[in-house]
Amino acid sequence: MTRAGDADRPGVVGDCYEAGPGWVVAARGELDQDTLAPLEDALTAAAGRYPLVVLDAGDITFGDSSFLNLLLRLHHLTALRVAAPGEQLRRLFTVTGADTVLSLSASVEDALEA
């Protein structure tokens, strides 16, 4: 797993850290089938170790159907909460109905407290 402080490393996965009973994974940039693998690895590893995984989505600029599919699969493995999704992700979740399945929060702190 990635440790805090890895945000300066290029890629779609930023800081990852333990928070209360869970693990926070920060993602950034465009997430599609060509860029998704590192995030999938980080989230899957976290789901295997923690009862709660929070995806900090505040710096994600784009997510496609492969990203949505990953979140829905992870939702079945652990308590997944998506924090701070931007306008594009909120639209994706609303149009597909994923907003009725996934737990969405305004911030990482809200996701951890939910």
Backbone as a printed PyTorch tensor [residue, N CA C, xyz], in Angstrom:
tensor([[[  0.8250,  -1.1870,   0.0000],
         [  0.0000,   0.0000,   0.0000],
         [  0.8670,   1.2470,   0.0000]],

        [[  0.2910,   2.2760,  -0.4900],
         [  0.9730,   3.5550,  -0.5260],
         [  0.9340,   4.1880,   0.8600]],

        [[  1.9080,   4.9490,   1.1820],
         [  1.9560,   5.6310,   2.4770],
         [  1.7380,   7.1280,   2.2820]],

        [[  1.3630,   7.7910,   3.3510],
         [  1.2100,   9.2460,   3.3170],
         [  2.5150,   9.8630,   2.8460]],

        [[  2.3900,  10.9350,   2.0730],
         [  3.5860,  11.5910,   1.5620],
         [  3.9140,  11.2100,   0.1380]],

        [[  3.1660,  10.2660,  -0.4490],
         [  3.4300,   9.8400,  -1.8100],
         [  2.7550,  10.7340,  -2.8450]],

        [[  2.1550,  11.8340,  -2.4080],
         [  1.4180,  12.6960,  -3.3140],
         [  2.3140,  13.3010,  -4.3940]],

        [[  3.6190,  13.4050,  -4.1510],
         [  4.5070,  13.9790,  -5.1470],
         [  4.8690,  12.9740,  -6.2350]],

        [[  4.4790,  11.7210,  -6.0570],
         [  4.7350,  10.6890,  -7.0530],
         [  3.7090,  10.8310,  -8.1730]],

        [[  4.1460,  10.8020,  -9.4370],
         [  3.1920,  10.9370, -10.5250],
         [  2.2490,   9.7410, -10.5760]],

        [[  1.0760,   9.9490, -11.1340],
         [  0.1050,   8.8810, -11.2780],
         [ -1.2520,   9.2820, -10.7540]],

        [[ -2.1750,   8.3390, -10.7860],
         [ -3.5520,   8.6360, -10.4000],
         [ -3.8130,   8.4340,  -8.9180]],

        [[ -2.8900,   7.8110,  -8.2050],
         [ -3.0540,   7.5930,  -6.7670],
         [ -2.1770,   8.5810,  -6.0190]],

        [[ -2.7910,   9.3150,  -5.1070],
         [ -2.0570,  10.2650,  -4.2780],
         [ -1.8380,   9.6880,  -2.8990]],

        [[ -1.9990,  10.5170,  -1.8890],
         [ -1.8160,  10.0690,  -0.5020],
         [ -2.7900,   8.9630,  -0.1390]],

        [[ -2.3180,   8.0190,   0.6250],
         [ -3.1310,   6.9560,   1.2000],
         [ -2.7320,   6.8630,   2.6690]],

        [[ -3.7430,   6.7650,   3.5430],
         [ -3.4220,   6.7780,   4.9640],
         [ -4.5460,   6.1570,   5.7840]],

        [[ -4.1560,   5.6850,   6.9560],
         [ -5.1110,   5.1280,   7.8960],
         [ -5.8420,   6.2730,   8.5900]],

        [[ -7.1540,   6.0940,   8.7760],
         [ -7.9640,   7.1070,   9.4510],
         [ -9.0620,   6.3870,  10.2200]],

        [[ -8.9550,   6.3890,  11.5350],
         [ -9.9350,   5.6700,  12.3510],
         [ -9.9500,   4.2040,  11.9750]],

        [[-11.1320,   3.6550,  11.7360],
         [-11.2190,   2.2300,  11.3890],
         [-10.9580,   1.9620,   9.9180]],

        [[-10.6350,   2.9960,   9.1560],
         [-10.5380,   2.8130,   7.7190],
         [ -9.2510,   3.2840,   7.1000]],

        [[ -9.2520,   3.2500,   5.7840],
         [ -8.1100,   3.6380,   4.9650],
         [ -8.6090,   4.6260,   3.9150]],

        [[ -7.9070,   5.7250,   3.7500],
         [ -8.2590,   6.7420,   2.7630],
         [ -7.3050,   6.6180,   1.5810]],

        [[ -7.8830,   6.6000,   0.3930],
         [ -7.1200,   6.5760,  -0.8530],
         [ -7.5020,   7.8140,  -1.6400]],

        [[ -6.5420,   8.6710,  -1.9050],
         [ -6.7900,   9.8630,  -2.7140],
         [ -6.4480,   9.5460,  -4.1620]],

        [[ -7.3440,   9.9310,  -5.0560],
         [ -7.1130,   9.7260,  -6.4840],
         [ -7.1460,  11.0750,  -7.1760]],

        [[ -6.5530,  11.1210,  -8.3620],
         [ -6.4940,  12.3820,  -9.0800],
         [ -6.4480,  12.1330, -10.5870]],

        [[ -6.8330,  13.1550, -11.3060],
         [ -6.7290,  13.1050, -12.7590],
         [ -7.8690,  12.3690, -13.4280]],

        [[ -7.5760,  11.8680, -14.6280],
         [ -8.5530,  11.1630, -15.4360],
         [ -8.4530,   9.6670, -15.1810]],

        [[ -9.5940,   9.0650, -14.8810],
         [ -9.6390,   7.6350, -14.5770],
         [-10.4650,   6.9180, -15.6260]],

        [[ -9.7720,   6.1420, -16.4480],
         [-10.4220,   5.3390, -17.4760],
         [ -9.6870,   4.0070, -17.5610]],

        [[-10.0700,   3.1820, -18.5090],
         [ -9.4840,   1.8390, -18.5720],
         [ -7.9680,   1.8470, -18.7470]],

        [[ -7.4170,   2.9230, -19.2960],
         [ -5.9690,   2.9960, -19.5050],
         [ -5.1960,   3.4580, -18.2830]],

        [[ -5.8510,   4.1250, -17.3380],
         [ -5.1480,   4.6950, -16.1890],
         [ -5.5860,   4.1060, -14.8560]],

        [[ -6.5810,   3.2450, -14.8650],
         [ -7.2550,   2.8070, -13.6500],
         [ -6.4880,   1.7950, -12.8000]],

        [[ -5.5840,   1.0260, -13.3630],
         [ -4.9450,  -0.0970, -12.6610],
         [ -4.3170,   0.2800, -11.3130]],

        [[ -3.5410,   1.3560, -11.1980],
         [ -2.9520,   1.6720,  -9.8860],
         [ -4.0080,   1.9650,  -8.8170]],

        [[ -5.0840,   2.6290,  -9.1990],
         [ -6.1500,   2.9030,  -8.2450],
         [ -6.8630,   1.6180,  -7.8620]],

        [[ -7.1110,   0.7650,  -8.8220],
         [ -7.7430,  -0.5240,  -8.5310],
         [ -6.8940,  -1.3250,  -7.5470]],

        [[ -5.5890,  -1.3470,  -7.7580],
         [ -4.6810,  -2.0570,  -6.8550],
         [ -4.7510,  -1.4800,  -5.4390]],

        [[ -4.7150,  -0.1540,  -5.3270],
         [ -4.7350,   0.4970,  -4.0130],
         [ -6.0510,   0.2470,  -3.2850]],

        [[ -7.1670,   0.3690,  -3.9930],
         [ -8.4760,   0.1720,  -3.3590],
         [ -8.7110,  -1.2900,  -2.9830]],

        [[ -8.3160,  -2.2060,  -3.8550],
         [ -8.5010,  -3.6310,  -3.5750],
         [ -7.6560,  -4.0640,  -2.3760]],

        [[ -6.4170,  -3.5880,  -2.3080],
         [ -5.5640,  -3.9110,  -1.1590],
         [ -6.1650,  -3.3590,   0.1250]],

        [[ -6.6690,  -2.1440,   0.0760],
         [ -7.2850,  -1.5350,   1.2590],
         [ -8.5320,  -2.3030,   1.6780]],

        [[ -9.3400,  -2.7170,   0.7170],
         [-10.5690,  -3.4530,   1.0200],
         [-10.2630,  -4.7860,   1.6920]],

        [[ -9.1160,  -5.3540,   1.3890],
         [ -8.7240,  -6.6130,   2.0080],
         [ -8.2400,  -6.4560,   3.4430]],

        [[ -7.9340,  -5.2360,   3.8430],
         [ -7.3620,  -5.0070,   5.1730],
         [ -8.2250,  -4.1670,   6.1020]],

        [[ -9.1500,  -3.3950,   5.5490],
         [ -9.9080,  -2.4440,   6.3650],
         [-11.4080,  -2.6100,   6.1490]],

        [[-12.1950,  -2.4260,   7.2090],
         [-13.6500,  -2.5450,   7.0700],
         [-14.2660,  -1.3250,   6.3740]],

        [[-13.5130,  -0.2370,   6.2820],
         [-13.9870,   0.9870,   5.6530],
         [-12.8950,   1.5280,   4.7470]],

        [[-13.2670,   1.8580,   3.5120],
         [-12.3430,   2.4830,   2.5710],
         [-13.0100,   3.7540,   2.0630]],

        [[-12.2820,   4.8600,   2.1620],
         [-12.7770,   6.1430,   1.6740],
         [-11.9460,   6.5410,   0.4570]],

        [[-12.6220,   6.7710,  -0.6480],
         [-11.9670,   7.2900,  -1.8460],
         [-12.1050,   8.8050,  -1.8290]],

        [[-10.9920,   9.4970,  -1.6900],
         [-10.9740,  10.9590,  -1.7730],
         [-10.9670,  11.3130,  -3.2580]],

        [[-12.1320,  11.7030,  -3.7660],
         [-12.3070,  11.9360,  -5.2000],
         [-12.2100,  13.4100,  -5.5740]],

        [[-11.7960,  14.2430,  -4.6560],
         [-11.7670,  15.6860,  -4.8840],
         [-10.9000,  16.1380,  -6.0400]],

        [[ -9.8640,  15.3830,  -6.3870],
         [ -8.9690,  15.7780,  -7.4710],
         [ -9.1460,  14.9320,  -8.7270]],

        [[-10.2250,  14.1630,  -8.7870],
         [-10.5240,  13.3900,  -9.9970],
         [-11.2320,  14.3180, -10.9770]],

        [[-10.6760,  14.4330, -12.1830],
         [-11.2490,  15.3260, -13.1880],
         [-12.1680,  14.6010, -14.1620]],

        [[-12.0420,  13.2710, -14.2540],
         [-12.8750,  12.5010, -15.1800],
         [-12.8920,  11.0470, -14.7260]],

        [[-14.0560,  10.4310, -14.8200],
         [-14.1930,   9.0050, -14.5700],
         [-15.1400,   8.4150, -15.5950]],

        [[-14.7710,   7.2720, -16.1630],
         [-15.6260,   6.6490, -17.1680],
         [-16.3110,   5.4120, -16.5940]],

        [[-16.8900,   4.6110, -17.4560],
         [-17.6330,   3.4330, -17.0110],
         [-16.7360,   2.3990, -16.3310]],

        [[-15.4810,   2.3030, -16.7220],
         [-14.5860,   1.3450, -16.0620],
         [-14.3000,   1.7940, -14.6260]],

        [[-14.1970,   3.0930, -14.4040],
         [-14.0340,   3.6310, -13.0520],
         [-15.2890,   3.3500, -12.2240]],

        [[-16.4480,   3.6050, -12.7970],
         [-17.7060,   3.3360, -12.1010],
         [-17.8320,   1.8550, -11.7650]],

        [[-17.4800,   0.9960, -12.6990],
         [-17.5220,  -0.4470, -12.4680],
         [-16.6240,  -0.8310, -11.3000]],

        [[-15.4310,  -0.2560, -11.2260],
         [-14.5230,  -0.5220, -10.1100],
         [-15.1780,  -0.1450,  -8.7830]],

        [[-15.7780,   1.0200,  -8.7180],
         [-16.4100,   1.4490,  -7.4690],
         [-17.5490,   0.5160,  -7.0710]],

        [[-18.3400,   0.0940,  -8.0260],
         [-19.4580,  -0.8010,  -7.7130],
         [-18.9590,  -2.1690,  -7.2470]],

        [[-17.8760,  -2.6590,  -7.8440],
         [-17.2850,  -3.9250,  -7.3790],
         [-16.7230,  -3.7830,  -5.9700]],

        [[-16.0270,  -2.6740,  -5.6980],
         [-15.4500,  -2.4410,  -4.3710],
         [-16.5270,  -2.2920,  -3.3130]],

        [[-17.6490,  -1.7270,  -3.7060],
         [-18.7890,  -1.5470,  -2.8060],
         [-19.2350,  -2.8870,  -2.2080]],

        [[-19.0370,  -3.9680,  -2.9460],
         [-19.4170,  -5.3020,  -2.4650],
         [-18.3400,  -5.9470,  -1.5960]],

        [[-17.1290,  -5.4060,  -1.5990],
         [-16.0210,  -5.9790,  -0.8300],
         [-15.8320,  -5.3330,   0.5300]],

        [[-16.2310,  -4.0740,   0.6580],
         [-15.9870,  -3.3140,   1.8740],
         [-16.9970,  -2.1780,   1.9610]],

        [[-17.0090,  -1.4880,   3.0700],
         [-17.8080,  -0.2680,   3.1790],
         [-17.0350,   0.8210,   2.4460]],

        [[-17.4380,   1.1060,   1.2230],
         [-16.7670,   2.1070,   0.3960],
         [-17.5410,   3.4090,   0.4760]],

        [[-16.8250,   4.4840,   0.7180],
         [-17.4270,   5.8150,   0.7170],
         [-16.6260,   6.7010,  -0.2300]],

        [[-17.3290,   7.4210,  -1.0720],
         [-16.7000,   8.3220,  -2.0320],
         [-16.8350,   9.7390,  -1.4900]],

        [[-15.7050,  10.3810,  -1.2650],
         [-15.6900,  11.7170,  -0.6650],
         [-15.3600,  12.7840,  -1.6970]],

        [[-16.0780,  13.8870,  -1.6270],
         [-15.8140,  15.0960,  -2.4050],
         [-15.8210,  14.8960,  -3.9150]],

        [[-16.7880,  14.1360,  -4.4480],
         [-16.8040,  13.9910,  -5.9070],
         [-17.1250,  15.3320,  -6.5690]],

        [[-16.4240,  15.6190,  -7.6510],
         [-16.6560,  16.8540,  -8.3960],
         [-17.8950,  16.7470,  -9.2670]],

        [[-18.1350,  17.8020, -10.0200],
         [-19.3520,  17.8870, -10.8410],
         [-19.4610,  16.7510, -11.8520]],

        [[-18.3720,  16.4200, -12.5450],
         [-18.4240,  15.3590, -13.5580],
         [-18.7680,  14.0230, -12.9160]],

        [[-18.1600,  13.7110, -11.7670],
         [-18.4570,  12.4340, -11.1130],
         [-19.8800,  12.4120, -10.5630]],

        [[-20.3150,  13.5030,  -9.9790],
         [-21.6980,  13.5520,  -9.4800],
         [-22.6830,  13.3180, -10.6140]],

        [[-22.4150,  13.9070, -11.7680],
         [-23.2700,  13.7010, -12.9380],
         [-23.2470,  12.2370, -13.3700]],

        [[-22.0570,  11.6300, -13.4290],
         [-21.9270,  10.2140, -13.7710],
         [-22.7350,   9.3500, -12.8090]],

        [[-22.6110,   9.6090, -11.5220],
         [-23.3230,   8.8170, -10.5160],
         [-24.8340,   9.0030, -10.6290]],

        [[-25.2700,  10.2160, -10.9100],
         [-26.7010,  10.5040, -11.0120],
         [-27.3120,   9.8600, -12.2540]],

        [[-26.6650,  10.0420, -13.4000],
         [-27.1830,   9.5150, -14.6650],
         [-27.2820,   7.9890, -14.6350]],

        [[-26.3280,   7.3440, -13.9900],
         [-26.3120,   5.8790, -13.9610],
         [-27.0960,   5.2930, -12.7930]],

        [[-27.5100,   6.1520, -11.8610],
         [-28.2020,   5.6590, -10.6710],
         [-27.2540,   5.1600,  -9.5930]],

        [[-25.9580,   5.2740,  -9.8240],
         [-24.9780,   4.8170,  -8.8400],
         [-25.0520,   5.6210,  -7.5490]],

        [[-25.6080,   6.8340,  -7.6320],
         [-25.7360,   7.6480,  -6.4190],
         [-26.7210,   7.0400,  -5.4250]],

        [[-27.5370,   6.0970,  -5.8650],
         [-28.4550,   5.4090,  -4.9510],
         [-27.8140,   4.1710,  -4.3320]],

        [[-26.6560,   3.7700,  -4.8590],
         [-25.9500,   2.5840,  -4.3810],
         [-24.7110,   2.9480,  -3.5760]],

        [[-23.9370,   3.8830,  -4.1070],
         [-22.6880,   4.2850,  -3.4600],
         [-22.9620,   5.2960,  -2.3540]],

        [[-22.1170,   5.2730,  -1.3480],
         [-22.1900,   6.2510,  -0.2650],
         [-21.3220,   7.4410,  -0.6390]],

        [[-21.9690,   8.5940,  -0.8680],
         [-21.2660,   9.8120,  -1.2780],
         [-21.2550,  10.8050,  -0.1370]],

        [[-20.1230,  11.4640,   0.0770],
         [-19.9700,  12.4520,   1.1400],
         [-19.3160,  13.7040,   0.5980]],

        [[-19.5800,  14.8290,   1.2470],
         [-19.0290,  16.1070,   0.8090],
         [-17.5300,  16.2040,   1.0600]],

        [[-17.0200,  15.4870,   2.0650],
         [-15.5970,  15.5770,   2.4130],
         [-15.1190,  14.2450,   2.9870]],

        [[-13.8110,  14.1100,   3.0840],
         [-13.2450,  12.9100,   3.7050],
         [-13.6980,  12.8150,   5.1440]],

        [[-13.7070,  13.9420,   5.8350],
         [-14.1170,  13.9360,   7.2440],
         [-15.5610,  13.4590,   7.3910]],

        [[-16.4450,  13.9380,   6.5120],
         [-17.8530,  13.4980,   6.5510],
         [-17.9510,  12.0020,   6.2640]],

        [[-17.1590,  11.5120,   5.3160],
         [-17.1880,  10.0960,   4.9720],
         [-16.7320,   9.2340,   6.1450]],

        [[-15.7320,   9.6930,   6.8630],
         [-15.2350,   8.9300,   8.0060],
         [-16.2270,   8.9240,   9.1510]],

        [[-17.0230,   9.9880,   9.2820],
         [-17.9840,  10.0960,  10.3710],
         [-19.3300,   9.4360,  10.0610]],

        [[-19.6170,   9.2040,   8.7810],
         [-20.9210,   8.6680,   8.3730],
         [-21.1900,   7.2770,   8.9360]]])
